[in-house]
């Protein structure tokens, strides 16, 4: 396990934004994570753990502590439709492997960016499917106790883009066991659905764009006038009490709005895109404009889905002065 100094974080994220980490390490298991936490505690450094690099915006100043990036972690097909995947394993690779094995259920998650760990933590979903539909159990390290525990699905308390692990950042996901359908799925047909799903995502927004994925959670909207407008515009029924954040942003005329090199996507207004050389400051300025306009004009409070990491460095100094150590940076 190697600790490197002043490693640029932009390289490790889909946003391609972010300054250097004071320390950076690639880790593969609980023992290496524990070593990292011990090193950080001895130097009074905050810690941030990542894997796939989507759904993150790092500060332009970087991160004043240790960033640990969880590596692949492997993938295994078990029995009765169960599979095991490491937290750092690409979600797309897992979807493809399952489809090629004739296991059904995750096809519509094809193209959701990032890793298995991040997808479980945020209960990622697309086209009516979400990770909670497939999770059997999750193994996680409690950084405070150093213990590894297996959490059954009902203990994970999944909700919309939410889980136990997101509520409790001291729990670091190591791996997940998933269950899929075994009803004789034809690999060729399943891979065709994967291709169609990826094409549908590409039609909504170029999948190679520098962005973090959907920036805001879909908000709860009870205003029946707005809900009726959505029905009229889209020809679809709202999903429960929520309306798509992209549609909401479009209602206040911010499609295509730019601040510097940060842009509200023309194709999908819930994507904030780095058009080349964007800074985190430009992104946050644009995000602030979006939230204010939506709040002022529609009385809707948007909430970020993307994690904001490394902002507010004064907390490091304060905790050092108090003699506190071994803490995780709030994301």
N, C-alpha and C positions, 0 to 999 in steps of 0.2 A: 504494500500500500504506500503510494507516494503522495506527499503533500507538496503542491506547487504554489508559488507565490505570484500574485498579481496576474491572474489568468483572466483574459477578456471573456465576459459572460455572453456577449452577443452571439458568439459562435455556437453556443449550446441551446439557443432558443429559436423558435419559428418566427419570432418577431424581428430577430437580428438587431436587437437593441440592448444596450447595457454595458456599463463600465466593468472594471476588473474586480474579481474577488480577492480579498486579502490572502486567503488560502483556498485551495481547490483540491479535491481528491475524488477519484473514481473508486466506488466501493461495490462489493459483490454480495455481501452477506451481513448478518447481524453482528458478527464479531468485528468486522471492519467498521461498521457504523459505530459500534461502541468505542472503538479506538479513536475514531474521529471526535466523538463527543468528549472523550477524556482529554484529547489534545486541546479542544476548544475551551473546556472548562479550566484547564491549567493556565490558559492565556486570557481568560475573561472575554472570550469571543462569542458572538452570536453564531447560530448555526442555521443553515437552510438546506433542506434535502430536496432534490429534484430528480427527474428521470428523463421523460421524453422532450421536455422543453417547450411544449405548447401551453397555452393558458397562463403564461407568466409575462410580466413586464418588470424587468430589472431597472433600477435607477441608473441614470447617466453616471453617477458617482460609483456605481458598482455596489459591492456588498462588503461591509467592514468586518467580515468574519470568515467562517469556513463554509463553503458550499460543497456538499457531497452529492455526487451524481451516481445514482444506482444503475449499475450495468445490467445487461440483458436478463440474466436469471433463469433462462431456459424455458422450455415448453415440453410437456409430456401429455400424451393421450392415455388415460387410465381405463376405466371400464364403465359400462352403463351410461355412456354419453358424458362422462366426466373428463375434464382436462385440467391440468395444472400449469400455471404460467407465472413466471417471475415478474416482479413489479416493474422492472426496466424493459420488459419485452414489448416490442411494438404491437399496438392493438391491431393494426392492419395485418401484421404477420400472423397473429393468432386467428383472426377471422378467416384468412385465406387457408391456413392449415386445417381449421375445423371444416371448412367447406370441402377441401380436397379429400378429407376423410369421411365425407358424407354426413357430417354432424350439422344439424339445422338450428337456426334461431338467431344467429348473429350477423346474417348477411347484410342487414340494413345498417349495421354499424361500420361497414366498410367506408374508409375515408375519414372517420372521426380521428383527428390528429392525436399524437401522443402515445403514451405507454399504458400498459395494463394498470399499473399502480395509480397513475393520475386519473384514469378513467373510472376506477373503482372509487377513489377518494371523492371525486366530484359527481359520481353517478352519471357519467356521460351518456348521452342518448341522441338518437336521430331517427326520423321517419317512424315514430311510434315504438321504437325499441330502446331499452336502456340497460345499463350494466346490472342493475338490481334484478332484472328478469332472469339472470343466469348465475348469479353468485350463490355458491353453496357455503363457502367459508373463506376467511381471509386471515393470513398470518401477519402479525405486526409486532414490531419491537416497541416497547414502552421505554423511551429514552431516559425517563426519570428513575425507573427501577432496574433497567437493564434486562428485563424479562421479555421473552417472546411468548405470545399467546395466540391461540387460534380462536377467531370470533365467528360464530355461526351467523347465518344470514340475518336472523331476527335480532341479533345483537348489534348488527351494523347500522340499524335504524336509518335505512335509506329514505331519502325524500327527494324532492325536485332539486337536482344538482347539489345534493347534500348527502352526507353520511356521518357516522360516528367519527371517522378519521379526519374529516374536515372540521368537525366541532372540537376535536381534541388533537391539536397538532403535535402533542407529545407522542402520539401513536404513529409510527412510521411503517407503512405497508411494505412487506417483504415479498409476498406472493398471494395468489388467489386460486381457489379451486372453483371451476365453473361447471355447470351442467347444461348440455344441449340436447336437442331432439335426436333420436336414433331411428326414426321411422323410415329408413331406407332412402334417405336423401341422395339424389343423383349428383355426384360431384360436378359434372359438366353443367347441369342446370343451376346448381348453387353458385358456381363461379360466374355464370351468366348474370345472375342477380347482383353479384358483387360488382361486375363491370357496369351494369345499368345504374346501380346506386352511385358509383363513382362518377359516372357521366352526368347523373342528375345533380350531384354536388358541384361538379365542374361548370354546369350550365348556370347555376346560381352564383358561383364565384370561382375564379381561377384558384385551383388548389395549391399552386406553387407560389402564391402571393406571400409576401412577408407580413404575417399577422399572427395573432394569438388564437385564432378561432373566434367564436361568438364572444363579443366583449361584455355584453350585458345578459343577465338572466331575463327570461320572458316575464314581464310584470303581471301581477294580478290586476285585472281591470273589471270593475263592476258597473261602470257607466254604460247603460244599455244602448245609448246613442252611438258610442264608439264601437261597441260590439256589433251593432247592426251595420255600421259602415264597413267593418271588417268583413262581415258576411257578404256585403254587396261587392266589395273590391276583389275579394279572393274567391268567392263562390264556395267557401268552406265554413264549417261550423268551428267556433273557438274550441280549443282543447281545455275543457274545464273552465276555470275562472281566468286563465292566462291568455294574453294575446302575444303574438310574436314581437319581440323587441324591435326587429328591423322594420316591421310595418309601422309601429308606433313612432319610431324616429323619422320615418318617411312622412308622417302626417305633419311634422313641424318644418318640413322643407330642408332637411339637412343632408340629404343624399348628395354626395360629391363635395361636401364642405371640406376645406383644407386649412391646416395650420402648419406652415412650413412644409415639411415632407410627410406629414401625417394626414391621412385622408379618410373620410367616411366613404366606404366603398360605394361606387356607382351601382354595382350589381346587387349587393347585399348590405344594407345600411347598418346591420349589427356587426359588421366587420370594420375595425379600424386598421388601415393598411399603412405599412411603411413603404412609401413609394421609392425610397432610396436615400439613405442617410438621415432618416427621421431620428429625433431624440425622444427620450422618455418625457421630457418636459413638454415637447410639442404634442405628444399623444395625450398627456394629462390635461393640457389646456383645451384640446379638442373635446376630450371626454367631459370636461367641466361645462363646456358650452352646450353639449348634447343634453346632459342631465338638467341643466338650468332651463333650457328651452322646453323640454318635455314636461318638467315640473310646472313651469309658469303657464304654459299654454294648454296642457291636458290634465294637470293635477295628478300626474303619475310620477312616482319616485323610482327611477331606474337604479338597479343594484349591479355592481360589477360582478361578472363571473370570473374574470381574469384576476389572478393574484398579483398584487403590487408589492414588490420585494426590494428592500434596501433603502427605503425612503425614511427620513427621520433619524439620521445618524446620531443625534444628540442623546438618544436613549442608551447608546453604548457607553458614552462617557458617564452618564448618570449611574448606570448599574455598576460600572467599575468603581466609582467613588463610594457606592454603598457596599462594595465587596461581594456583589452577587455574581455568580458564574453559572455556566452550563445551561443558559437559557436559549430558547429558539426565537429567532426574530419574528415578530408578528407579521403575517402576510395579508 
